[in-house]
């Protein structure tokens, strides 16, 4: 199932405005449950978690910054 351009744009906004803050809270909770590891380990965990959140959603963000391919050339 492929999403239309408008659907991908809407879902990307939902993911960024709702999903990302929830994921940040979850990441901070995970790191705080490790009983304050050394600074470099904590940084590494945040970097890894920062890249992991995008992997399931990369198809949603593909091409969202480009003009709508289905729009009329006059509307662009």
C-alpha positions as CSV (number, residue, x, y, z in Angstrom):
1,X,0.0,0.0,0.0
2,X,1.5,3.3,-1.1
3,X,0.5,6.6,0.5
4,X,-0.3,9.6,-1.6
5,X,1.8,12.7,-1.4
6,X,-0.8,14.5,0.8
7,X,-1.1,11.5,3.1
8,X,2.7,11.2,3.5
9,X,2.9,15.0,4.3
10,X,0.1,14.7,6.9
11,X,1.6,11.6,8.5
12,X,5.0,13.2,8.6
13,X,3.6,16.1,10.5
14,X,1.8,13.8,13.0
15,X,5.0,11.8,13.5
16,X,7.1,14.9,14.1
17,X,4.7,16.7,16.3
18,X,3.3,13.8,18.3
19,X,5.5,10.8,17.9
20,X,8.9,12.4,18.2
21,X,8.2,14.0,21.6
22,X,6.8,10.7,22.9
23,X,9.9,8.9,21.6
24,X,12.2,11.5,23.3
25,X,10.4,11.0,26.6
26,X,10.8,7.2,26.2
27,X,14.5,7.6,25.3
28,X,15.2,9.7,28.4
29,X,13.3,7.2,30.5
30,X,15.4,4.3,29.1
31,X,18.7,6.2,29.8
32,X,17.6,7.3,33.3
33,X,16.8,3.7,34.1
34,X,20.4,2.8,33.5
35,X,21.4,4.6,36.7
36,X,23.3,7.4,35.0
37,X,26.0,5.7,32.9
38,X,29.2,7.5,32.0
39,X,28.8,10.5,29.7
40,X,30.2,8.9,26.6
41,X,27.9,5.8,27.0
42,X,24.9,8.1,27.6
43,X,25.8,10.1,24.4
44,X,26.2,6.9,22.4
45,X,22.8,5.6,23.6
46,X,21.1,8.9,22.6
47,X,22.8,8.9,19.2
48,X,21.8,5.3,18.5
49,X,18.2,6.0,19.7
50,X,18.2,9.2,17.6
51,X,18.8,7.2,14.4
52,X,16.6,4.2,15.4
53,X,13.3,6.3,15.6
54,X,13.5,7.2,11.9
55,X,14.0,3.7,10.4
56,X,10.3,2.6,10.5
57,X,9.1,5.9,9.1
58,X,11.6,6.6,6.3
59,X,9.1,5.7,3.6
60,X,6.7,8.4,5.0
61,X,9.4,11.1,4.8
62,X,10.7,10.3,1.4
63,X,10.0,13.1,-1.0
64,X,7.9,15.2,1.4
65,X,10.1,18.3,0.9
66,X,9.7,18.1,-2.9
67,X,6.8,19.6,-4.9
68,X,3.7,17.4,-5.3
69,X,4.4,15.2,-8.3
70,X,0.6,14.8,-9.0
71,X,-0.2,18.5,-9.0
72,X,-0.8,20.5,-12.1
73,X,2.3,22.4,-13.4
74,X,0.2,25.7,-13.0
75,X,-0.4,25.0,-9.3
76,X,3.3,24.7,-8.4
